[in-house]
């Protein structure tokens, strides 16, 4: 791509093609009566464009794109000649100046003649690189020094300098490193003078297709990506330049624009296509193609097309800049050139200039409200950081005040998250109601607009979900040895019901062909079975909705890591009794025959709850994982400075969290000790409680001698009555259904005759078996109640009181800041050189942004 500067940029000792007496004649100041149509910016709009220019000097990470005219096209498409014609300013027409970076020209009319330059770092640069490139700026005494400027810019950016400009005046290479590729850093040149037009234009490197020496395939990808980025930015107006003498379908720039248009049709509203080199369209086919493009017959996706004449080197010598418009108009009116009947509003630089001027201003008016809103948000964020960092941290008093503000915010958010109130503080900052700062958005998010990223902040909800999973895991996997028939899964129970269904209802009634076509008998039977099963599960089964309860709150990876355990082993009651009887014999003491040593009961209880420690410990680990993620979110909200956050983590927060975590695991161990063989007072209390409940509650279930299940008649009748009431309400009640329900209940819980037999059955002649049956009954009664209590104590005492209630006051408070020694305060909040430099940049940017906002608001009111 040719650069945007005219042939007066002369490097000492370089080729004379850069400057000649004939060319210099064209650089004389234009006459005073030269009209102002060459300006693409009205004088009343200059202050707004100057404001845009100030914004462009802010750091690249501010993410504030300002409106600008961007010129894109293939290499050698005539972009430089077009820019020269639009601005009436001498741009280069020289293939040797293939720059490797965008160049932005800012022309302003002023009584002072001045040329300055600086670099806008690209988005890919690191903070250190940005600072380095921001320091590169200067002034040119005259245009002959620009060659050295280009060489220095190329060296600073690490790309090849234009041919003939890779050495300064003393002849030594200016850049010793490996120079290759293109870069998105922008060289900005500001020129002011009494007769210059008003113009802001960005000239991008030309797109190329074939690689060659100095231009690799990787370079092509970089240039194409750079051009696409500028085209996609909605604040930019795009001037697409293509060679009229070349095949339209083979234009790389056109292909890039068409691809983006296919995904975003709004681009057409800020896009103008320009045909250059119409003098090469001298054959019929080429001329017809160019005319079709101009009239939209070739590509209606790009609605606006213009055609302009290019000026070769010999023509620029003969025709001064101020007379080119007239010469161009005469050329297009000449029938011999094939364009005399083209619409005048689409032909010539003068018409293009008028269209661009109107288009630029309309586009800016449309973009200004969005730009003001974006700038207000960014200004509010920077002001928060400036206010927080401020100049307070230059001494111990200022540092403590700074940390106290952080601690106050930390304690407020921590309290809300632990208590589960989730109240976002009201915003009291002075900004427009249309502007939403970080405080307005709310730390805990908005109700009804939840997202996974904000869930970490709702600590109490997360802990409740984890507690539900803990209770479920302990219920399903906590027992070392289970007994068949005492904890069947729903699938087993439903299978039993389905089997019994076949014995209650004749087989032929289940066949589809035995039901009338208009009858829904088969579906009714299916509904009965399902309703019976659902009601049974509601009445006697535990809830299996844990996954739904915790869905969207607890990640599947967390469930798999902390709440997946091996299921309890299963055996028959007879085998279990024999196993316990053997333990009674092995651990027998001075007890009477048929009795067991008390150590058997405590040992069996301890053995059955061996897995509790692992399940509870993993649950506590999951709780602390949630706590740490919550604390990280709170700290990020309370402190904007990454260095201070890191220091607070290292010296204050992590040590405190470590102490609290160790304490919580100690509390859990003490709670587990209550269920150990040497401390069974807790369990004995539950055994006595269970005995009292059986005496008072005739509906209680139990186990008879020999381990047979006992279910009272009243409980079976109550269950049947409950189920039938539900079925009758659905219109499904009948004698057949009643028989089905009765059979289902007896099949699941044991028939009345079996229950009676179990109550009055003879005791086993083996005293140890009888003793084992009693011990097992006591242990099972104790286990269920003890497990419920254990879950409650873990979630209430260890987690609730020991963690949630303590977090807001044990991690970071204003009182802790006041008690810190001076050395620790300085270590955490002392201002480093990096922090001070950041504060200086923020303060400077904030002043600039406030000035720009003031200017923009004046234009939005106009």
LINZI-V135728 format. One line per field, one symbol per residue. phi: phi as a letter, one per 20 degrees, with the letter a starting at -180 (. if undefined). psi: psi as a letter, one per 40 degrees, with the letter a starting at -180 (. if undefined). burial: # if it has 16 or more other ideal C-beta (glycine too) atoms within 10 Angstrom, else .. A space follows every 10 residues. Layout:
phi: ???
psi: ???
burial: ???
This chain:
phi: .ffddffffd dgneffffbb gfffgfefgf fgeffefffe cfgfdgffff fgffffefff ffmcedfbed dcrffmenff ffffffelcf efdbffeefd bfcddcdceb feebccbbde fffeffffff fffffebrcd fbffefgfff fffgffemcf eggncecffe negeceeedb ndbefdeddd ccafdefebc bddegffcde fbfnceffff ffffffffff ffffeeedde dbffeefffe ffffffffff ffdbffggfc ccecedlffe eeefffffff ffffemeebe fdfdccccee defffffedf gfdfgfffff ffffffencf dfgffdcnff ffffffffff ffffffeggf ffffffffff fffgfffffl dfeebfffff ffffffffff ffffffffen elefffedee bfffedefff fnfendfncf bgfefgfeff ffffffffff fffffecfef cddgnebffg ffffffffff gfeedgfffe effedfgeed gfffffffgf fffffgffec effddgfffe fnddffffff fdcdcffffc beffffffff gffgffdfce ffgndcfgff ffffffffdg fgffffffff ffffffffff fffffffece efffgfffgf ecffffffff ffffffffff ffffdffebd ggfgffffff fffffedfef ebcefnmffd cfffffffff ffffgffffe mdeaffffff fgfffffedn ffffffgffe fffffegfff ffffffffff ffffffffff fffffeefef fecffegfdd dbcfffffef fffffffedf eeffffffff ffffffffff ffgfffffff ef
psi: hiaeiaeegh hheiieedhi dddddeeihi idehieeehe hideeddddd dddddeeiid edfhhihihh hiiiifefdd ddddddefhg iigheeggie iihhhhhihi ehhhhiiihh iieeiidddd ddddehiaih dieeeddddd ddddddefii iihefeiade eiheheahhi aiieihhhhh hiideiihhh ihhiiiiidh iahegidddd dddddddddd ddheehhhhh hihdeihdee hddddddddd dddgeeddef hhihhifeee feiddddddd ddddeeedge dhdhiihiii hiddddddhi deeddddddd ddehddeeed eihdeehidd dddddddddd dddddddddd dddddddddd ddddddddda eefeiddddd dddddddddd ddddddddef dfhhiiheig iidehhaddd dhdeahhefi iddeddegdd dddddddddd ddddddedhd hihheefiid dddddddddd ddddhiddee hdeehideif dddddddddd ddddddddde iihfedddde hedhiddddd deehihiiii iidddddddd ddddddfibe iiheiihddd ddddddddfd eddddddddd dddddddddd ddddddddhd hddddddddd eddddddddd dddddddddd ddddeidege dddddddddd ddddddheei iahaieeihh hidddddddd ddddddddde feiidddddd ddddddddeh idddddddde iiiiehdddd dddddddddd dddddddddd dddddddddc ddcdddddee chidddddei idddddddei hidddddddd dddddddddd dddddddddd d.
burial: ########## #..#...##. ..#..#...# .......### #...#..##. ###.##.### .#.####### ########## ########## ####..#### #########. ....#.#### ##..#....# ..##.#...# ..#.###### ########## ##.#####.. ...##...#. ########## ###..##### ########.. ....#...## .###.###.# #..####### ######.#.. #######..# #.....##.# ########## #....##.## #.##...##. .#.####### #....##... ##.##..##. ##....###. .#...##### ###..##.## #.##..##.. ##.####### .#####.### .##..#.### .######.## ####.###.. .#....#... #...###.#. .####..... ....###### .######### #########. .##....... ..##..#..# #...#..... ....#..... ....#..##. ###.##.... .....#...# ..##...##. .##....#.. ..#..##..# #.##...#.. ....###.## ######.##. ##..##.### .###.##..# #.###.#### #.###.###. .##..##..# #..##.##.. ##..#....# .##..##..# .......... ..######## ##..##..## ..##.##... .##...##.# ########## ...##..#.. ...#..#### ########## ###.###.## #.###..### .###.###.# ####.##..# ....#..### #...#..##. ###.##.##. .##..#..#. ..
